[in-house]
């Protein structure tokens, strides 16, 4: 009887380990996807900054040029 209880307990623990491994893989995939999204958003932000900076520099130069000294 003790052997069958231990066998049952061992099987349950093995199942739990298998489930935990699956959960870890799922969580890792979620983290990887979030990192990719973050990287894409940062790249998009940098591209938008690059588009805005020349325009704001041009506007600032235009403003300085019209201001009498």
N, C-alpha and C positions, 0 to 999 in steps of 0.2 A: 504494500500500500504506500509506503514512504517513497519507493522508487517511482510509482506512477504519479504521485503528487509532484515530485521533483521534475519529472519529465514534462508534466503539464506546465509547471512554472517556467521551466527552461524554454519551452515552445512559446509561451506567452512573451517572455523576455526577448526572444529572437524576433518575434513578430513586431514587438515594440521598437526594437532597434531598426528593423526594416522600414517601419513607418517613419521613424525619426530621420533616417537617411533620405527618404523621399521628401520629407518636409524641408530638410536642409537644402536639397537640390532645388526645390521649388523656390525657396527663399533666396538662394544664390542667383537663380535666374531672374527673380524680381529685382534684386539689387543691381545686377548687370544691366537690365533694361533701364532702370532708373538712371544709372550712370551714363548710359548712351544718350538718354533724353537730355540729361543735364549738359553733357558735352555738346550736343547739337544746339541747345538753347544758348550756351555760352558763345558758340561760334556765330550764331545768328546775331547775338548782341554785339559782338565785336564787329561784324560786318555792318550793322546799323550805325555803330559809332564811327566807323570809317566813312560812311556816307554822310553823316551829320557834321563831322569835324571840318571838312573843307567848306561846307556851306556856312557854318558859323564863323569861320575865319574870314571868309569872303565878306560876310555881312559886317563883321567887326572892322575890317579894313575899309569898307565903304563908309561906315559911320565915322571913322577917324579922318578920312579924307575930306568929308563935308564939314567937319568941325573947324571953325576958325581958330588959329593959334593966337 
